[in-house]
Amino acid sequence: MVELIRIALPWTAGLLLVTTFISWTIGNIIGGLAGYFSRKRWSRALDAVAMIVRPLPYYIFAFALLLLLAYVVRWFPVAGGTDIGRKVAFNWPFIKDVLRHSFLPALSLVILGGAINFQTMKLIVQNVNAEDFVQYAKLGGVKEGRIVSRYVIRNAMLPQITGLALSFGQIFSGALITEIVFSYPGLGGLLYNAIITGDYNLIMGITTISILAITTAILVLDLLYPLVDPRVRHM
């Protein structure tokens, strides 16, 4: 059991960490700008795209990417984490092969996760933008760039930072299904096989690791919270 988790854990950790931070960063930046400039045509267009993408189930979206980019266009491999028979080595051919195989699973998680962060951040920014201190800053002649970065987006980021830690629980939703669709050698596929075969020890081991990872991430972000919110430092 321990050996199986040890082999699968780096694949899932690498996929989840990279895609979570990319989708969180891109979604919050674009969502923050779209929320502040909500009346712009490009903001409404992005919101319409996010409304279409966000409700899509992970398995349908991942399967659509698989059909389009692996079967029709054939730009990326259909399944697996590396080519069959390739040995693990810290060199460019191996890294290139891993990136090529992980692109489609990562793309599905980044697009869907980014759409969620986009819509959430846009709504928060619209609420913050209506606050009195923002209106006073506009009337006081503060530069718009400073209002966006220091007054609006910075305050809107606080709940999103908490959501960043909670998003690591995707292993039981999107990441698990995505790994199954793409036959990716991570904890998601391992957990699925454990459920099918009734390996309860392996299920408990993966569940325990996931709980520890999520709670540790929340603890670390809570400790880093004063760096983002000055009010916490003075409490």
C-alpha positions as CSV (number, residue, x, y, z in Angstrom):
1,M,0.0,0.0,0.0
2,V,2.7,2.5,1.0
3,E,4.7,1.7,-2.1
4,L,1.7,2.2,-4.4
5,I,0.9,5.6,-2.8
6,R,4.6,6.6,-3.0
7,I,4.7,6.0,-6.7
8,A,1.4,7.7,-7.5
9,L,1.6,10.7,-5.1
10,P,4.2,12.7,-7.1
11,W,2.1,12.5,-10.3
12,T,-1.0,13.8,-8.6
13,A,0.9,16.4,-6.4
14,G,2.6,17.8,-9.5
15,L,-0.6,17.9,-11.5
16,L,-2.7,19.4,-8.8
17,L,-0.2,22.0,-7.5
18,V,0.6,23.4,-10.9
19,T,-3.0,23.5,-12.2
20,T,-4.4,24.8,-9.0
21,F,-2.0,27.8,-8.8
22,I,-2.3,28.6,-12.5
23,S,-6.1,28.5,-12.5
24,W,-6.3,30.4,-9.3
25,T,-3.8,33.1,-10.4
26,I,-5.2,33.6,-13.9
27,G,-8.9,33.4,-12.8
28,N,-8.4,35.9,-10.0
29,I,-6.5,38.4,-12.1
30,I,-8.8,38.3,-15.1
31,G,-11.9,38.1,-12.9
32,G,-10.7,41.0,-10.8
33,L,-10.2,43.2,-13.9
34,A,-13.5,42.0,-15.4
35,G,-15.3,42.8,-12.2
36,Y,-13.9,46.3,-12.0
37,F,-14.6,47.0,-15.7
38,S,-17.9,45.1,-15.6
39,R,-19.5,47.3,-18.2
40,K,-16.9,46.7,-20.9
41,R,-17.8,44.4,-23.8
42,W,-14.8,42.1,-23.2
43,S,-15.9,41.6,-19.6
44,R,-19.4,40.5,-20.6
45,A,-18.0,38.2,-23.3
46,L,-15.6,36.5,-20.8
47,D,-18.5,36.2,-18.3
48,A,-20.7,34.5,-21.0
49,V,-17.9,32.0,-21.8
50,A,-17.4,31.3,-18.1
51,M,-21.1,30.7,-17.6
52,I,-21.0,28.1,-20.4
53,V,-17.8,26.4,-19.2
54,R,-18.3,26.3,-15.5
55,P,-21.4,24.0,-15.3
56,L,-19.8,21.4,-17.5
57,P,-19.0,18.2,-15.6
58,Y,-15.3,17.4,-15.5
59,Y,-15.6,14.1,-17.3
60,I,-17.5,15.6,-20.2
61,F,-15.1,18.4,-20.7
62,A,-12.1,16.2,-20.3
63,F,-13.5,13.7,-22.7
64,A,-14.2,16.4,-25.3
65,L,-10.6,17.6,-25.0
66,L,-9.4,14.0,-25.4
67,L,-11.5,13.5,-28.6
68,L,-10.5,16.8,-30.1
69,L,-6.8,17.1,-29.3
70,A,-5.8,13.4,-29.1
71,Y,-8.0,11.6,-31.5
72,V,-8.9,14.2,-34.1
73,V,-5.9,16.5,-34.2
74,R,-3.5,14.1,-32.6
75,W,-1.3,16.7,-31.0
76,F,-1.1,14.9,-27.6
77,P,-1.0,11.3,-26.3
78,V,-4.3,9.5,-25.6
79,A,-3.4,8.2,-22.2
80,G,-0.6,7.6,-19.6
81,G,2.0,9.7,-17.9
82,T,4.9,8.8,-20.2
83,D,5.6,6.7,-23.2
84,I,5.6,2.9,-22.6
85,G,8.9,1.7,-21.5
86,R,10.5,5.0,-20.7
87,K,12.5,5.0,-17.5
88,V,12.3,7.8,-14.9
89,A,15.3,10.1,-15.2
90,F,16.0,13.7,-14.5
91,N,16.8,14.7,-18.1
92,W,15.1,16.9,-20.7
93,P,13.6,14.0,-22.8
94,F,11.9,12.5,-19.8
95,I,10.6,15.9,-18.6
96,K,9.4,16.8,-22.1
97,D,7.6,13.5,-22.3
98,V,5.9,14.0,-18.9
99,L,4.8,17.6,-19.9
100,R,3.4,16.3,-23.2
101,H,1.3,13.6,-21.5
102,S,0.1,15.9,-18.7
103,F,-0.9,18.8,-20.9
104,L,-4.5,17.6,-21.6
105,P,-5.3,16.7,-17.9
106,A,-3.8,20.0,-16.8
107,L,-5.6,22.0,-19.4
108,S,-9.0,20.5,-18.4
109,L,-8.4,21.4,-14.7
110,V,-7.0,24.9,-15.5
111,I,-9.9,25.9,-17.8
112,L,-12.7,24.7,-15.5
113,G,-10.9,25.9,-12.3
114,G,-10.1,29.2,-13.9
115,A,-13.8,29.7,-14.9
116,I,-14.8,29.1,-11.2
117,N,-12.2,31.5,-9.9
118,F,-13.1,34.1,-12.6
119,Q,-16.8,34.2,-11.7
120,T,-16.2,34.2,-8.0
121,M,-13.6,36.9,-8.1
122,K,-15.7,39.0,-10.5
123,L,-18.7,39.0,-8.1
124,I,-16.5,39.8,-5.1
125,V,-14.8,42.7,-6.9
126,Q,-18.2,44.2,-8.0
127,N,-19.3,44.2,-4.3
128,V,-16.0,45.7,-3.1
129,N,-16.1,48.3,-5.9
130,A,-19.4,49.5,-4.6
131,E,-18.0,50.2,-1.1
132,D,-17.7,53.7,0.3
133,F,-14.0,53.7,0.6
134,V,-13.6,52.9,-3.1
135,Q,-16.0,55.7,-4.1
136,Y,-14.2,58.2,-1.8
137,A,-10.9,57.2,-3.5
138,K,-12.3,57.9,-6.9
139,L,-13.7,61.2,-5.8
140,G,-10.4,62.0,-4.2
141,G,-8.6,61.7,-7.5
142,V,-6.6,58.6,-6.8
143,K,-5.2,57.0,-9.9
144,E,-7.4,54.2,-11.3
145,G,-4.5,51.7,-11.4
146,R,-3.9,52.2,-7.7
147,I,-7.6,51.9,-6.9
148,V,-7.8,48.6,-8.8
149,S,-4.6,47.0,-7.3
150,R,-4.5,48.4,-3.8
151,Y,-8.2,49.1,-2.9
152,V,-10.3,46.7,-4.8
153,I,-8.5,43.5,-5.8
154,R,-6.4,43.3,-2.7
155,N,-9.5,43.3,-0.5
156,A,-11.3,40.9,-2.8
157,M,-8.4,38.5,-2.6
158,L,-9.0,37.6,1.1
159,P,-11.8,35.1,0.7
160,Q,-10.1,33.7,-2.5
161,I,-6.9,32.9,-0.5
162,T,-9.0,30.7,1.8
163,G,-10.6,29.1,-1.2
164,L,-7.2,28.3,-2.6
165,A,-6.5,25.8,0.2
166,L,-9.9,24.2,-0.1
167,S,-9.4,23.7,-3.8
168,F,-6.8,21.1,-3.1
169,G,-9.7,18.8,-2.3
170,Q,-10.2,18.4,-6.1
171,I,-8.7,14.9,-5.9
172,F,-12.2,13.6,-5.0
173,S,-13.9,15.5,-7.8
174,G,-12.2,16.8,-10.9
175,A,-8.7,15.5,-10.5
176,L,-10.0,11.9,-9.8
177,I,-12.2,11.9,-12.8
178,T,-9.6,13.6,-15.0
179,E,-7.0,11.0,-14.1
180,I,-9.4,8.2,-14.9
181,V,-10.4,9.7,-18.3
182,F,-6.7,10.3,-19.3
183,S,-5.4,7.1,-17.6
184,Y,-3.0,9.3,-15.7
185,P,-0.9,7.4,-13.2
186,G,-1.9,9.4,-10.1
187,L,-3.8,8.9,-6.8
188,G,-7.1,9.4,-8.6
189,G,-6.7,6.3,-10.8
190,L,-5.2,4.4,-7.8
191,L,-8.2,5.3,-5.7
192,Y,-10.6,4.2,-8.4
193,N,-9.0,0.8,-8.7
194,A,-9.0,0.5,-4.9
195,I,-12.7,1.1,-4.8
196,I,-13.4,-1.4,-7.6
197,T,-11.3,-4.1,-6.0
198,G,-12.4,-3.4,-2.4
199,D,-9.0,-2.5,-1.1
200,Y,-10.1,-0.7,2.0
201,N,-6.6,-0.2,3.4
202,L,-5.5,1.6,0.2
203,I,-8.7,3.7,0.3
204,M,-8.1,4.7,3.9
205,G,-4.4,5.5,3.1
206,I,-5.2,7.8,0.1
207,T,-8.1,9.5,2.1
208,T,-5.8,10.1,5.1
209,I,-3.1,11.7,2.9
210,S,-5.7,13.9,1.2
211,I,-7.1,15.1,4.5
212,L,-3.6,15.8,5.9
213,A,-2.7,17.7,2.7
214,I,-5.8,19.9,2.7
215,T,-5.6,20.7,6.5
216,T,-1.9,21.5,6.2
217,A,-2.5,23.8,3.2
218,I,-5.2,25.6,5.2
219,L,-2.9,26.0,8.2
220,V,-0.1,27.4,6.1
221,L,-2.4,29.9,4.4
222,D,-3.8,30.9,7.7
223,L,-0.3,31.6,9.0
224,L,0.4,33.6,5.9
225,Y,-2.8,35.6,6.2
226,P,-1.2,38.5,8.1
227,L,1.0,39.2,5.1
228,V,-2.1,39.8,2.9
229,D,-4.4,41.4,5.5
230,P,-2.8,44.1,7.6
231,R,-5.8,44.1,10.0
232,V,-4.9,40.6,11.2
233,R,-1.4,41.8,12.4
234,H,-3.0,44.5,14.7
235,M,-5.5,42.2,16.3
